Amino acid sequence: MQRSVEHRQAPKRAVKRRHPRATVLGFTTRQLPFIYVLLGNWVFSAVFFAGAKFFWHWSPDVWTLGDRIALVIKDAVFAILPGLIGICIVAAQRLDPNMWVGRMAKPNSALDINTRFILNTFEQFILYFIGNAGLALYCPPEEARTLIILTALFLLGRLLFWLGYHFNPYLRAFGFGITFYPTVAVYAWLVLFMAFGIRVPL
């Protein structure tokens, strides 16, 4: 005798899913991965900076105003390389008619993404350059390597941001963070010193 359908199939348990707008500490489940990336930015930047300071010991023999300006310019040459490479790539991509819709770059095409990357990179570079120049004016010679370490973080952040812009939003957010937040820390250091005379050890 055939069993009824009700007997042949085991009852399924209802899977309780979180509503996409449910919050944890005020953040939705969709926002949480980006919060983790944000925390990862800070932790990675701090570990990278502290590790570089611990293992790499360098200070200039002379630390005149000219030496400070020279170091800032040398750092800037390396920091802006991703933007320069991006401009070269965009110049070539502009020759491809498939990248255009009328006179506008096709939305979310490689040309569109690379153009936005260049714009963001130059915005970030202006903040970085002014911050690095201010830091060079006020830091003692034994802390001069701080400028180079921050440049390395900026360069790494721009490269990860660029890759993430094309392939992964979390990598993009991570790259943005390790570009931007060390610059914010530099401005905080400068404001504390220039406005309140508080020199935080670098």
N, C-alpha and C positions, 0 to 999 in steps of 0.2 A: 504494500500500500504506500503510495507516494505521500511524503510529508508535505504539509502545507508550506507555503512560502515563508510564513512567519517562523516556522520551526527550522527551515533550512538555513536561513540567514541569521547570523548572530547580530543582535542589536548593536549599532555603532554608538560609541561614546561621543558626546558632544564636545568638541574641542573649543575651549574657552580662549578666544583671541582678544588681544588688547585693542581697544578702539584706537585708530591712528591719531586721534586728538587727545587721548588720555595723557596726562602729564606726570612726570616724575621730577620733583623739585621745580616745577614750573616749566619744564621742557617736554615737548612731545617726543614720541619714540622716533620720529623722523629727524628730530634735531639732535638727539643724543650722540649719534656717531660723529657729528661735527664738533660737539662739545669734547668728545674724547680726543679728536684730532687737535683741537685747541690746546688741551692739556698736554698732549704729546709735543706740540710746538714748544711750549715753555720748558718742558723737561729736557727735550733733545737739545734745545739751544743752550740751556744752562750746563748740561753735561758736556756738550761740545766745547763750550767756552772754558769751563773749568779744566777739562782734560787737556786742552791745548795750552792753557797757562801753566799747568803742572808739568807737562812733558817737554815743552818748548821754551827755552830761556834765551832771549835775545834782547839786546838794547843797543841803540845806535851809539857810536863813539862820540858824535857831536849832535847836539839837539838844539840848534839855532832855529830862528823863525824860517829861514830858507830850507832847512832840513825837514821841518814839519810840513811845509807846503809841498816839498818834493815827495814826501811819503804819501800825502793825501792824493796827489795827482797820480802817482804810480798805482795806488790802490784803485783809484777811479777807472783807470785804463782797463784793469781786469774786471771790475764790477760791471762795466757797461758792455762787455763783450757779448752776452746773450742778446741784448738789444740790437747791437750792430749786426750780429749773425741773422737775427730775425728780419731786419730791414733787407738784407741781401736775399733772403728766401722769399719775402713778399714781393720784391722787385721782379723776381723770376716768375712767381705765381700770377702776377698781374698780366702776364703775356698769354695766360691760358683762358680762352673765351668761356670754358665750362665753369669758371669760378665766378662768373658775373650774372646778375639778373638786371638787365638794363645797364644803368651806370653804378649800381650798388653791388658790393660783394655778396655772393649767395650766402644767406644766413647759415651759420654753423659750418660753413665750408672751411677748409684749411686756411684759405686766404683770410676769411673773416676772423677766425680764431687767432691766427698769427698777428693780424693787425691789432686786435684787442690786447694781445700779449705785449706788443711793442709799446702801446700807449700806457699800459699799467707799469711796464718796466721803467719807462722814463719818469713816470710819476713817482715811483718808489726810489729811483736813482736820485732825484732832486733832494728828497728827504734824507737819504743815506749820505749824500755828498756833503750837505750842510752840517749834518750831525757829526760826520767824521772830521770835518774841518774844525768844528768847535772843540771836539775832543782833542785833536792835535794841539790846539792852542793851550789847553789847560792841563793835559796829562804830563807827568814827569817822564824823563827818558826811560826809566825802568818799566814803564807801562806802555811804551810805544808799540809793543807787539799786539796790544789790544786792537789797534786799528787794522792790522793785517788779519787777525782772527775774525773780526767783524766782517771784513771784506770776503773772507772765505765762506762765512755763513750766508752772506748776501748772494754770492755767486751760486752756491749750492741751492739756495732757496729759489732763485730764478729758474734754474734748470729743472728742478722738480715741479715748479709751478707750470712751466711750459709743457712738460710731458703730461702732467695731470690735466691741463686744459684740453689736450687731445684725447686722453684715454681714461682718466679716472678723477672724479670730483673730489675724492678724499685726498688724493695725492696733490691735487691742485691746491686745496685748502692748507695742506701741510706745508707745501712750498711757499705759499703766500705768508704763512705764519712765521717761518724761520727767516724770511726776508724782512717782514714788517716789525715784529715784536722786539727783536734786538735793537732796531732803530728807535722804537719807542723808549726802550730802556736807556739808550744814549741821551735822548732828549730829557728824560727824567733826571739823569745824572747831571746834565748841563744846567738845568733849571735849579736844582738843589744847590749847586756850587755858585752859580752866578747871582741868584736871587737871595740865597740864605747863607752862603759861605760854608755849606756843608759838603765836605769832600768824602764821598763814599769810596773805599778802596776798590780798585778795579781788579 
